[in-house]
Amino acid sequence: MQKFVTKQIAILGSTGSIGRNALRVIETLGPHYQVTALSAHNNVRLLARQAERYKPECVAVTNPDRVESFRDLNPDPDIEILAGPEGLIQIAELEGVDTVITAVVGAAGLPAVLAAARKGKRLAIANKEPLVIAGELLKKETQINGAAILPVDSEHSAVFQALQSGRHEEVERIILTASGGPFRQASAEEFENVTLEQALAHPTWDMGPKITIDSATMMNKALEIIEAHWLFDMPVEKIEVLIHPESIVHSLVEFVDGSVIAQLGEPDMCLPIQYALTYPARVAGIAPRLRLEEMGKLTFEKPDLQMFRALPLAYDVARTGGTAAVVFNAANEAAVEEFLAGRIKFVNIIELIEHCLDKHDVKTTVSLEELLEADAWARREVTSLACSV
Ligand SMILES: NC(=O)c1ccc[n+]([C@@H]2O[C@H](COP(=O)([O-])OP(=O)(O)OC[C@H]3O[C@@H](n4cnc5c(N)ncnc54)[C@H](OP(=O)(O)O)[C@@H]3O)[C@@H](O)[C@H]2O)c1
């Protein structure tokens, strides 16, 4: 009988929507899946509760100003506390850890994701932004160091599962599905006057605020096109987007013989998280069961590229390569922050992204330093422009 080696897991961003779901999944997978490290940025109260329950070896509090509050809430001397962004890298590199779930939001996760790849870990990647901005670098480190990348994003998990039906060269196209967000049927005038509350009300998925806004602008799908390009080594011309408001078909792969293989499930992240942890095995878990007979109709339509300008931009960005993707992502992160803070309108988000891409002088060969420089430039540009819109 095959001996099961216990998996030691670090969760980067355990206090977020993905992080909390990952803990629920791990708990039901049994004693062979152990939580070794956790991280939070601001929410030290929740981190303290998680630490008490899961008894990790160490935790990272990435916002240095919150470390003392955490210490007060969790004085357990057996749990090592690592502080600041460096702490996230340290837990990603921990000797005993074999699996790192990356569930931090935004480009902030990049150094730790790279560090985990350099240490040859299994990376269960939810945090798509590092792949988008540094896909080439991350793939290189993964290959050199024998690391593995398993997608957690539901669409990419679906594609990953569908791809097992054929060979890479037999793929005709990847079809990423998108719910279309809350403004799929909005008029141009309604779109112009979207409020924060409306943008945060996603029709099918319950997620963190940044990705929820990204879904409303369809920037999330734009990032996912580039994510799929790197994950599956596929030219963007072979990656298409279809609106599927019910969020049941999580994505599809069409093969050269015309067969289309899809993965279906309820809109719930537990299944893709679990599959990234148990792959290549499938085990019973907490994911809700799909009852197609209760579903009614499943519908599909083409996205409106004039309304959701992030989608065509993603193809241009991927074809341009170099520092274009980092500017695309950083401008979006900064603009979403401005929108969440009530300083700009919803429609300004895409305008600021377009402005940054127009103004940016793309560098084609990229080091981590150049990526970080371009990232900082785009954020500064958005912040200064946001004051004048
Ligand atoms: N939610 C979903 O269903 C879903 C689906 C697919 C992909 N994703 C991707 O998964 C990632 C996480 O999404 P989410 O919805 O779980 O986000 P979220 O709920 O906002 O959680 C973000 C996590 O990152 C931490 N964090 C925030 N800023 C940080 C920083 N500067 N440095 C280090 N950690 C920081 C947060 O800590 P505190 O809360 O303690 O401040 C929290 O643990 C995103 O890249 C998203 O695109 C999410």
The ligand as an SDF file (V2000), in Angstrom:
LIG
                    3D

 48 52  0  0  0  0  0  0  0  0999 V2000
  -12.0150   35.3280   -3.5300 N   0  0  0  0  0  0  0  0  0  0  0  0
  -12.1190   34.5030   -4.5600 C   0  0  0  0  0  0  0  0  0  0  0  0
  -13.1270   33.7720   -4.7010 O   0  0  0  0  0  0  0  0  0  0  0  0
  -10.9960   34.3960   -5.5670 C   0  0  0  0  0  0  0  0  0  0  0  0
  -11.1750   33.5580   -6.6730 C   0  0  0  0  0  0  0  0  0  0  0  0
  -10.1130   33.4060   -7.5550 C   0  0  0  0  0  0  0  0  0  0  0  0
   -8.9300   34.0930   -7.3730 C   0  0  0  0  0  0  0  0  0  0  0  0
   -8.8020   34.9200   -6.2990 N   0  0  0  0  0  0  0  0  0  0  0  0
   -7.5270   35.6410   -6.1270 C   0  0  0  0  0  0  0  0  0  0  0  0
   -7.0090   35.3050   -4.8510 O   0  0  0  0  0  0  0  0  0  0  0  0
   -6.3350   36.4320   -4.2730 C   0  0  0  0  0  0  0  0  0  0  0  0
   -6.9740   36.7460   -2.9230 C   0  0  0  0  0  0  0  0  0  0  0  0
   -8.3120   37.1290   -3.1330 O   0  0  0  0  0  0  0  0  0  0  0  0
   -9.3430   37.2660   -1.9290 P   0  0  0  0  0  0  0  0  0  0  0  0
  -10.6640   37.5000   -2.5370 O   0  0  0  0  0  0  0  0  0  0  0  0
   -9.1560   36.1250   -0.9800 O   0  0  0  0  0  0  0  0  0  0  0  0
   -8.8210   38.6180   -1.2650 O   0  0  0  0  0  0  0  0  0  0  0  0
   -9.1460   39.2210    0.2040 P   0  0  0  0  0  0  0  0  0  0  0  0
  -10.3580   38.5790    0.7630 O   0  0  0  0  0  0  0  0  0  0  0  0
   -9.1130   40.6870    0.0660 O   0  0  0  0  0  0  0  0  0  0  0  0
   -7.8790   38.7290    1.0660 O   0  0  0  0  0  0  0  0  0  0  0  0
   -6.5920   39.1980    0.8090 C   0  0  0  0  0  0  0  0  0  0  0  0
   -5.5830   38.6090    1.7540 C   0  0  0  0  0  0  0  0  0  0  0  0
   -4.3170   39.2440    1.5090 O   0  0  0  0  0  0  0  0  0  0  0  0
   -3.8700   39.9220    2.7030 C   0  0  0  0  0  0  0  0  0  0  0  0
   -3.1990   41.1600    2.2820 N   0  0  0  0  0  0  0  0  0  0  0  0
   -3.7740   42.3270    1.8990 C   0  0  0  0  0  0  0  0  0  0  0  0
   -2.8150   43.2210    1.5800 N   0  0  0  0  0  0  0  0  0  0  0  0
   -1.6260   42.6080    1.7610 C   0  0  0  0  0  0  0  0  0  0  0  0
   -0.2710   43.0140    1.6250 C   0  0  0  0  0  0  0  0  0  0  0  0
    0.0680   44.2480    1.2070 N   0  0  0  0  0  0  0  0  0  0  0  0
    0.7080   42.1220    1.9280 N   0  0  0  0  0  0  0  0  0  0  0  0
    0.4020   40.8660    2.3390 C   0  0  0  0  0  0  0  0  0  0  0  0
   -0.8710   40.4300    2.5080 N   0  0  0  0  0  0  0  0  0  0  0  0
   -1.8700   41.2860    2.2070 C   0  0  0  0  0  0  0  0  0  0  0  0
   -5.1250   40.1590    3.5130 C   0  0  0  0  0  0  0  0  0  0  0  0
   -4.8050   40.3370    4.8890 O   0  0  0  0  0  0  0  0  0  0  0  0
   -5.8090   41.0940    5.9400 P   0  0  0  0  0  0  0  0  0  0  0  0
   -7.1880   40.6350    5.5820 O   0  0  0  0  0  0  0  0  0  0  0  0
   -5.3460   40.5460    7.2490 O   0  0  0  0  0  0  0  0  0  0  0  0
   -5.5970   42.5470    5.8020 O   0  0  0  0  0  0  0  0  0  0  0  0
   -5.9020   38.8650    3.2230 C   0  0  0  0  0  0  0  0  0  0  0  0
   -5.3850   37.8120    3.9940 O   0  0  0  0  0  0  0  0  0  0  0  0
   -6.4660   37.5600   -5.2880 C   0  0  0  0  0  0  0  0  0  0  0  0
   -5.3020   37.6130   -6.0830 O   0  0  0  0  0  0  0  0  0  0  0  0
   -7.6640   37.1570   -6.1410 C   0  0  0  0  0  0  0  0  0  0  0  0
   -7.5910   37.6450   -7.4690 O   0  0  0  0  0  0  0  0  0  0  0  0
   -9.8080   35.0690   -5.3980 C   0  0  0  0  0  0  0  0  0  0  0  0
  1  2  1  0
  2  3  2  0
  2  4  1  0
  4  5  1  0
  4 48  2  0
  5  6  2  0
  6  7  1  0
  7  8  2  0
  8  9  1  0
  8 48  1  0
  9 10  1  0
  9 46  1  0
 10 11  1  0
 11 12  1  0
 11 44  1  0
 12 13  1  0
 13 14  1  0
 14 15  2  0
 14 16  1  0
 14 17  1  0
 17 18  1  0
 18 19  2  0
 18 20  1  0
 18 21  1  0
 21 22  1  0
 22 23  1  0
 23 24  1  0
 23 42  1  0
 24 25  1  0
 25 26  1  0
 25 36  1  0
 26 27  1  0
 26 35  1  0
 27 28  2  0
 28 29  1  0
 29 30  1  0
 29 35  2  0
 30 31  1  0
 30 32  2  0
 32 33  1  0
 33 34  2  0
 34 35  1  0
 36 37  1  0
 36 42  1  0
 37 38  1  0
 38 39  2  0
 38 40  1  0
 38 41  1  0
 42 43  1  0
 44 45  1  0
 44 46  1  0
 46 47  1  0
M  CHG  2   8   1  16  -1
M  END
$$$$
